[in-house]
Amino acid sequence: MFIIGELINGMYSNIALALKDRDKKIVQTCALEQIASGADALDLSCGPASKNPLIDMPWLVEVIQEVTDKPLCLDSGKPKVIEEGLKVAKNKTIINSTTADVEKLEILIPLAKKYRSKLIGITISAKGIPQNKDQRLELAATILTHTGEQGFPIEDLYLDPIVMPINVAQGQIRDILEVLLEFKMISQPPPKTIIGLSNISQGAKARSLINRTFLSMAVASGLDSAILNPKDKELMDALITAELILNKNIYCDSYLEAYRKK
């Protein structure tokens, strides 16, 4: 499982303060703590607190590159903000994200090619959030068609079925799990799959329990990557155990400790 740490985001008060005060120690500490907890990459988002994301995004990139060479996932709904981050990136990058709208695809696919970045494609469009598995597959096919036509390598594409909060869209969760498997069948080579895990528990009380239960089920459905909080130890233990049960790791009595050391 490729784990992307979600905590460098201006929606969190510590990162919002760091952006305001240009306190790179806060950002670097957050980055290193996530990596120590098991993150393979770091998601960077200026969030709603940023008054000038065109300046804040490259600052985040440069500050984090001082302490790690882990891949950086640049998260913004504005392509210009993403490109400002890509311009200063020395680490490998992931663009988070494009929708299935042609206007977005025609901007972000060339941008990903230009900077040799991986790309997350979210199965949503200007028409709204898909309501079932078939709509998600149709949007995924649109993304795959455009990436293929523009010569973007499918192995560098992640498809996101867009996880909805269970307290408002409980009926969609089963479809999301099923479509993770079906995404793999619509192209050869198959795209990778990814979810923003914390979406499922938004507004719920038992957030960590819901997150780790759903993550285990998604892993069993072939999930390749997740944007999550790696500092949630119970969540990470559930992930490690799910992969163990699926025979992705060799069993030993101290498998949790062994996996973390690896």
Helices and strands as residue ranges (DSSP letters): E 2-9, H 13-21, H 24-36, E 41-45, H 53-65, E 72-75, H 79-88, E 93-98, H 102-114, E 118-122, H 133-149, G 154-156, E 157-160, H 166-169, G 170-172, H 173-183, E 192-196, G 197-201, H 207-220, E 225-228, H 233-245, H 255-261
